[in-house]
Amino acid sequence: MIDELLFTFKENQQNLELKSHMNLAYSIAQKDSVGRSRILENEECATLIDQLFTCENHQTTLSGKAIVSRITLDELQKKFD
């Protein structure tokens, strides 16, 4: 686990412009995150969403990926056509 954490820390140092303490927090968060294959209970989902919206920047990840996006019904329909 320490090896993975150090690898992520070094990778973040190269790719992101973060102070060391932010990089460490980000690296720990990445390694401790919920995997895509795990199904969350409703209460866990609600807690995560509440925590997300208390963040200073809840629109994107530190690496710039969108967390939440709004799409119209037409845009949604086009994805399934």
Secondary structure, DSSP 8 states (H G I E B T S, - for coil): -HHHHHHHHHHHHHHS---HHHHHHHHHHHHHS--TT----HHHHHHHHHHHHTSS--SB-TTS-BS-----HHHHHHHH-
